[in-house]
Amino acid sequence: MLFFLSLAPVLVILTYLYYRDKYEKEPLRFLMMSLLAGALTVIPVFVVTFPIELSFLGDNPYVLAFGNAFLEAAIPEEFFKYLAFILVIWRNKNFNDFFDGIIYATYISLGFAAVENVLYVLESGFVVGIIRAVTAVPAHALFGITMGYYFSLAKFIPSYRSGHLIAALLLPIILHGAYDYILMVGEIWLLYLFLPFIIFLWYSGFRLMKKHNDLSIFKPHSSNNHLG
């Protein structure tokens, strides 16, 4: 039961994204490859973060929360998702349209989220599973959407490639770190920002998906477009 609860939100979002890819479906085997690549990033993330000792940051709770949010979570997790995309997808011939970056990066992100969620829910129980189903798992998907959006810009607008490749890594780190910091710092006044921040993430994610769907080279163009 708990195992199913852990994976259910991941499967829902994966299915939604697959059908949101309106104009040229990606091969299922490459989507599954992306999902597996994301799941495997749990290993290097663990190897890198396990020995991290944050005592050098002192005992200020704000600083410690920042260290936990960014050094132990956002930076290593988003970096290895980014690296997985570069290694598995960047030169793949199926990465041939704007929305493709979003779907592949989000599948990678959800591969990581699936493993992480199973570990958390099996350890902490049903209530944690419900909470994470509507918070942490969608958040990982939304970080992936942001990463994939800029990967596609880097791929198909080569004159700004360097800046977009930087944004594909930096912006998910900032969003992920801010998400974790709000929860980790334990201040009530910051928790009041959590819901607006989540709303912003959802709004941004849907907006970015719409923009890249609209840019699709496979999108049918009406014969009446010239009528203005």
C-alpha positions as CSV (number, residue, x, y, z in Angstrom):
1,M,0.0,0.0,0.0
2,L,2.7,2.5,1.0
3,F,4.8,1.5,-2.1
4,F,1.8,2.2,-4.4
5,L,1.1,5.5,-2.5
6,S,4.8,6.5,-3.1
7,L,4.6,5.9,-6.8
8,A,1.0,7.0,-7.6
9,P,1.7,10.8,-7.8
10,V,4.8,10.1,-10.0
11,L,2.7,7.9,-12.4
12,V,-0.1,10.6,-12.6
13,I,2.3,13.3,-13.5
14,L,4.2,11.1,-16.0
15,T,1.0,10.3,-17.7
16,Y,-0.2,13.9,-17.8
17,L,3.1,15.0,-19.4
18,Y,3.0,12.3,-22.0
19,Y,-0.4,13.4,-23.2
20,R,0.6,17.1,-22.8
21,D,3.2,16.4,-25.5
22,K,0.6,17.2,-28.2
23,Y,2.4,17.2,-31.6
24,E,5.1,14.5,-31.6
25,K,5.1,11.8,-28.9
26,E,8.5,10.8,-27.7
27,P,9.5,7.1,-28.0
28,L,8.5,5.3,-24.8
29,R,11.8,3.6,-24.5
30,F,13.7,6.9,-24.4
31,L,11.2,8.2,-21.8
32,M,11.8,5.1,-19.7
33,M,15.5,5.6,-20.2
34,S,15.2,9.1,-18.9
35,L,13.1,7.9,-15.9
36,L,15.8,5.3,-15.1
37,A,18.6,7.8,-15.5
38,G,16.8,10.0,-13.0
39,A,16.3,7.1,-10.6
40,L,20.0,6.3,-10.8
41,T,21.0,9.8,-9.9
42,V,20.0,8.9,-6.3
43,I,23.3,7.0,-6.1
44,P,25.8,9.9,-6.8
45,V,23.6,12.3,-4.8
46,F,23.9,10.0,-1.8
47,V,27.6,9.5,-2.3
48,V,28.3,13.2,-2.5
49,T,26.0,14.3,0.3
50,F,26.5,11.5,2.9
51,P,29.9,12.9,4.1
52,I,28.8,16.5,4.1
53,E,29.3,18.0,7.6
54,L,27.6,21.3,8.1
55,S,29.2,22.1,11.5
56,F,31.5,24.6,9.7
57,L,28.4,26.8,9.2
58,G,28.0,27.3,13.0
59,D,24.8,27.0,14.9
60,N,22.6,29.8,13.4
61,P,19.4,28.1,12.4
62,Y,18.9,30.3,9.3
63,V,22.4,29.4,8.0
64,L,22.0,25.7,8.8
65,A,18.7,25.6,7.0
66,F,20.4,27.3,4.0
67,G,23.2,24.7,4.1
68,N,20.7,21.8,4.3
69,A,18.5,23.2,1.6
70,F,21.2,24.0,-0.9
71,L,24.3,22.0,-0.1
72,E,22.6,18.8,0.8
73,A,19.6,18.9,-1.5
74,A,19.2,21.5,-4.3
75,I,22.7,21.7,-5.6
76,P,23.6,18.0,-5.8
77,E,20.2,16.8,-6.8
78,E,19.7,19.3,-9.6
79,F,23.4,19.0,-10.7
80,F,23.1,15.2,-11.2
81,K,19.7,15.5,-13.0
82,Y,21.4,18.1,-15.3
83,L,24.3,15.8,-15.9
84,A,21.9,12.9,-16.7
85,F,20.2,15.1,-19.3
86,I,23.5,16.0,-20.9
87,L,24.7,12.4,-21.0
88,V,21.4,10.7,-22.1
89,I,19.3,13.3,-24.0
90,W,21.3,16.3,-25.2
91,R,22.7,14.6,-28.4
92,N,19.8,12.2,-28.8
93,K,18.1,12.5,-32.2
94,N,14.7,12.4,-30.6
95,F,15.4,15.7,-28.8
96,N,14.2,17.6,-31.9
97,D,11.5,20.0,-30.7
98,F,11.0,22.6,-28.0
99,F,8.7,20.6,-25.8
100,D,11.1,17.6,-25.8
101,G,13.5,19.2,-23.4
102,I,10.6,19.7,-20.9
103,I,9.3,16.2,-21.1
104,Y,12.8,14.5,-21.0
105,A,14.1,16.7,-18.1
106,T,10.9,16.2,-16.2
107,Y,11.0,12.4,-16.6
108,I,14.5,12.5,-15.3
109,S,13.4,14.6,-12.3
110,L,10.5,12.3,-11.6
111,G,12.8,9.2,-11.8
112,F,14.7,10.8,-8.9
113,A,11.5,11.8,-7.1
114,A,10.1,8.3,-7.4
115,V,13.1,6.7,-5.5
116,E,13.2,9.5,-3.0
117,N,9.5,9.3,-2.3
118,V,9.5,5.5,-1.8
119,L,12.3,5.9,0.7
120,Y,10.6,8.7,2.6
121,V,7.1,7.1,2.6
122,L,8.2,3.6,3.6
123,E,10.1,5.1,6.5
124,S,7.6,7.7,7.6
125,G,4.2,6.3,6.7
126,F,0.8,7.1,5.1
127,V,0.4,10.8,6.2
128,V,3.9,11.7,4.8
129,G,2.9,9.9,1.6
130,I,-0.2,12.0,1.2
131,I,1.6,15.3,2.0
132,R,4.5,14.5,-0.4
133,A,2.0,13.5,-3.2
134,V,0.8,17.1,-3.3
135,T,4.0,18.9,-2.5
136,A,7.4,17.3,-3.0
137,V,6.7,15.1,-6.0
138,P,5.0,17.9,-8.1
139,A,7.7,20.3,-7.0
140,H,10.4,18.0,-8.5
141,A,8.3,17.9,-11.7
142,L,8.2,21.7,-11.8
143,F,11.9,22.0,-11.3
144,G,12.3,19.6,-14.2
145,I,10.0,21.6,-16.4
146,T,12.2,24.7,-15.7
147,M,15.4,22.8,-16.5
148,G,14.0,21.3,-19.7
149,Y,12.6,24.7,-20.8
150,Y,16.1,26.2,-20.8
151,F,17.7,23.1,-22.3
152,S,15.4,23.4,-25.3
153,L,16.3,27.1,-25.7
154,A,19.9,26.2,-25.5
155,K,19.4,23.4,-28.2
156,F,17.4,25.4,-30.6
157,I,18.6,29.0,-30.1
158,P,22.4,28.4,-30.3
159,S,23.3,32.0,-30.3
160,Y,22.4,32.2,-26.6
161,R,23.4,28.6,-25.8
162,S,25.8,29.3,-22.9
163,G,23.4,31.5,-21.0
164,H,20.5,29.1,-21.4
165,L,22.7,26.1,-20.3
166,I,23.6,28.0,-17.2
167,A,19.9,28.9,-16.6
168,A,19.0,25.2,-17.0
169,L,21.1,24.4,-14.0
170,L,21.0,27.6,-11.9
171,L,17.2,28.3,-11.9
172,P,16.1,24.8,-10.7
173,I,18.8,25.0,-8.0
174,I,17.3,28.4,-6.8
175,L,13.7,27.2,-6.9
176,H,14.5,23.9,-5.3
177,G,16.7,25.5,-2.6
178,A,14.0,28.1,-1.8
179,Y,11.4,25.4,-1.6
180,D,13.5,23.4,0.9
181,Y,14.6,26.5,2.8
182,I,11.1,27.6,3.5
183,L,10.3,24.2,5.0
184,M,13.5,23.6,6.9
185,V,14.0,27.0,8.6
186,G,10.9,26.4,10.7
187,E,9.8,30.0,10.9
188,I,6.0,30.6,10.9
189,W,6.3,33.8,8.9
190,L,8.2,32.0,6.2
191,L,5.6,29.2,6.1
192,Y,3.1,31.8,5.1
193,L,5.1,32.2,1.9
194,F,5.0,28.5,1.1
195,L,1.5,28.5,-0.5
196,P,2.2,31.6,-2.7
197,F,5.5,30.0,-3.7
198,I,3.8,26.7,-4.7
199,I,1.2,28.7,-6.7
200,F,4.0,30.5,-8.4
201,L,5.8,27.2,-9.3
202,W,2.6,25.8,-10.8
203,Y,1.8,29.0,-12.7
204,S,5.4,29.1,-14.1
205,G,5.4,25.4,-15.0
206,F,2.1,25.6,-17.0
207,R,3.3,28.8,-18.7
208,L,6.6,27.3,-19.8
209,M,4.9,24.2,-21.1
210,K,2.4,26.3,-23.1
211,K,5.2,28.5,-24.5
212,H,7.2,25.5,-25.8
213,N,4.1,23.7,-27.1
214,D,3.3,26.8,-29.1
215,L,6.8,26.9,-30.5
216,S,6.6,23.3,-31.7
217,I,7.8,22.8,-35.3
218,F,5.2,19.9,-35.5
219,K,2.3,22.2,-34.6
220,P,-0.3,22.3,-37.4
221,H,-0.6,25.8,-38.8
222,S,-4.1,26.9,-39.9
223,S,-4.5,27.9,-43.5
224,N,-6.4,30.9,-42.2
225,N,-3.4,32.4,-40.3
226,H,-2.8,34.9,-43.1
227,L,-6.2,36.3,-42.5
228,G,-4.9,37.9,-39.3
